[in-house]
Amino acid sequence: MKRILLQSLLMGILIILQVSILNRIPYLNTSPNLILIYTFSAGLLRGSVNGMFTGFFGGLIMDIILGQYIGFSSLIYIVIGFLTGLTYQRLTTDVPLVPILIAFFSELIYHLYIFIFRFLVRNRLNFGSYFKNIIFPEIIFTVVVSIILFGLLYYGNNLLEDSEKRSALKFV
Amino acid sequence: MKKRRFDFLFSIKYILLILTIICLVSLVFTYSRGDTIGVYKTAVSKLFSPISNAITGIGDYFSEKKQLSAEKEELQAKIEQLEEENRLLLEQLKKYQSDYYSLNEMKSLLEIKDEFASYPMVGAKVIAKENGNWFSKFTINRGSNDGIEKDMNVIAAGGLAGIVTQVGPDYAVVTSILDDQMNVSAIGRTSRASCMVMGDIDAMSEGYIRLMYMKKDADIREYDEIITSPTSSKYLPDLTIGYAVLLQTDPNNMTMSGYLIPAVDFENIENVMVIMKRK
């Protein structure tokens, strides 16, 4: 219960950061995708179910705020939450390389999804230039931010697990 | 033993299936009935728009910082120069400056009066921008409570900025003319030759918009003003879109295409005006 409350609060903060501050950073034309980072972090640290629900609600709210079709980005966030959740407890999260690689691949999947379903279907085929101007800068920025954000989530998760274990011990 | 290890996948698969179906259903629903989207946005907007309204203040601080640092060096040099000059020159300068500012102000007022005076308008502030870099949309702090409706034209300093695509009670989403899905039929201010202005991601990153399907023998030159066409179905006539550059004859030898420099500075867009009249 405590975890659900904390997670929804965090999601709200990230969404507000995303829509109102991050796209106004001076000297940068791109912005990191915080919802994506949070989704794969939830998958990595808490498993598929948590990842999927995080992605579902995060994507849904983003769609409602600015998207054209509700459920469009929600769908890919669910898939990313599910896929990263499959590595839960099979892959160590102590090494920074793991979240970096996961961030890279989930960003790639996310952008390919947008490219295929919003651009390719309208016969816009210029993938090379889209990659150079949009996808690549955003991937780099997101990977850099994901190191910081994932680190924070990792320690937060450890603290929560410790306190959950302690309160479970009290009952024994 | 091996089978048990993956047992948990079955319950996860059901959740995945249910969530996916919810998404697909809402996708299909909003795709087929785009106009009713506002109803579902109300709840979320009640929660987020006041907060993002407040947060925008912090965002404003950042964008001011950006401008300030650019002007800092220039200002310092100017201060040194001014200190060297005697009082007489300073007074003269001040006089010229105030003349210059009032002239500029009057000029812009006159332009706005000339161009848009016949339409009723309402001012609005940009409170959120599309997060990704694929699309070019922004949210303004006026909605149906202020009389905003879908397909109303939005202008900013300079000319046409975009069109309202979604409306909530106290906010509206504006798709800018840079967006890849936008098509505006347009004409040259002087030549009256018709053409299409199309948003294009490739051109967007360079700060341009595509200009297409202009007749090959049209009397149009570089930096000619392009305005919205009277034949457009959604856009009011005579709004400035931008200035034509890099015109070239197409391979089919019948039409010309090129680029537009948008009249609006989309990078620093903060205050816009919504024209309260639909075509």
Interface residues (C-beta under 8 A of the other chain):
Chain A: G12 I15 I16 Q18 V19 S20 I21 L22 N23 R24 I25 P26 Y27 N29 T30 S31 N33 S48 V49 M52 F53 F56 G59 I61 M62 I64 I65 L66 Q68 Y69 I70 G71 F72 S74 L75 I78 F82 G85 I114 R118 F119 R122 R124 N126 S129 Y130 N133 I134 P137 E138
Chain B: I12 I15 L16 L19 T20 I22 C23 L24 V25 S26 L27 F29 T30 Y31 G34 I37 Y40 K41 V44 S45 L47 F48 I51 S52 I55 T56 I58 G59 F62 S63 K65 K66 S69 I127 A128 K129 E130 N131 G132 N133 W134 K137 T139 T165 Q166 V173 D180 Q181 I201 D202 S205
